């Protein structure tokens, strides 16, 4: 059996992956979709707002001036993403394919998962789903 492939894209609060937080995480597997908005603890950089249109006002997120919801916390959103992957994985593994490979989506995702205590980045290339 071959591994499953999940395509994903993230939008972040900062232009570099270091200390960036995820504001939107979209993933697709066959006909299944995963797309929560996630509230960053800090501000969203102006440069990022111009790219993805997401801005934080108080504890709300707006995309292109329209309020979005529901909005999850960072850890809750990442846990739900891992559960989405677990439901797909059937003993053959899951490969994540990033839309933003040139923008370090993979590094940012791994850093966020590690920051929330959900994985150890030393094993990020072949991490087991907890």
JOWO-V795860 format. One record per residue. N is the residue number from 1. RES is the residue in one letter. PHI is phi as a letter, one per 40 degrees, with the letter a starting at -180 (999 if undefined). OMEGA is omega in degrees with one decimal (none if undefined). Layout:
# JOWO-V795860
((N RES PHI OMEGA) (N RES PHI OMEGA))
This chain:
# JOWO-V795860
((1 X 999 179.5) (2 X c 175.6) (3 X c 176.9) (4 X c 178.9) (5 X b 177.3) (6 X b 178.8) (7 X c -177.6) (8 X a 176.5) (9 X a 176.4) (10 X b 170.4) (11 X b -171.8) (12 X b -179.1) (13 X c -178.0) (14 X b -178.8) (15 X c 178.5) (16 X b -177.5) (17 X c -178.3) (18 X c 179.2) (19 X g 175.0) (20 X c 174.0) (21 X b -178.4) (22 X c 174.9) (23 X b 176.5) (24 X a 179.3) (25 X b 179.6) (26 X b 178.7) (27 X b 179.8) (28 X b 172.7) (29 X b -175.4) (30 X f -179.3) (31 X b 179.3) (32 X c -179.9) (33 X b 177.7) (34 X b -176.2) (35 X a 175.6) (36 X c 167.7) (37 X c -176.9) (38 X b -176.1) (39 X c 176.2) (40 X c 178.4) (41 X c 179.7) (42 X b 179.6) (43 X c 174.3) (44 X b -179.8) (45 X d 179.1) (46 X d 178.9) (47 X d -179.5) (48 X c 178.0) (49 X d -179.9) (50 X c -178.8) (51 X c -173.1) (52 X b 175.5) (53 X g -179.2) (54 X c 176.0) (55 X b -179.3) (56 X b 174.7) (57 X b -171.9) (58 X f 177.9) (59 X b 178.7) (60 X b 175.0) (61 X b 177.4) (62 X b 174.4) (63 X b -176.4) (64 X f 175.2) (65 X g 179.0) (66 X b -180.0) (67 X c 179.3) (68 X b 177.8) (69 X a -1.1) (70 X c 179.2) (71 X b -178.7) (72 X c 169.9) (73 X c -178.2) (74 X d -175.9) (75 X c -179.7) (76 X c 179.3) (77 X c 179.2) (78 X c 176.4) (79 X c 178.2) (80 X c 176.5) (81 X c 178.0) (82 X c 176.8) (83 X c 174.4) (84 X d 179.1) (85 X c 179.5) (86 X c 179.6) (87 X c -179.7) (88 X c -175.0) (89 X c -178.0) (90 X b 178.6) (91 X g -177.7) (92 X b 179.9) (93 X g 177.1) (94 X b 175.1) (95 X b 176.7) (96 X c 179.3) (97 X b -174.6) (98 X c 172.3) (99 X c -176.2) (100 X b -177.5) (101 X c 180.0) (102 X c 179.2) (103 X b 175.2) (104 X g 177.0) (105 X d -179.0) (106 X c 179.2) (107 X c 179.6) (108 X c 178.8) (109 X d -179.1) (110 X c 179.1) (111 X c 179.1) (112 X c 177.1) (113 X c 179.4) (114 X c -179.8) (115 X d -179.8) (116 X c 177.4) (117 X g -176.5) (118 X c 174.0) (119 X a 173.1) (120 X b -174.0) (121 X c 176.4) (122 X c -179.2) (123 X b -171.9) (124 X c -179.7) (125 X c 177.1) (126 X a -177.2) (127 X c 175.9) (128 X c 177.6) (129 X c 179.6) (130 X c none))
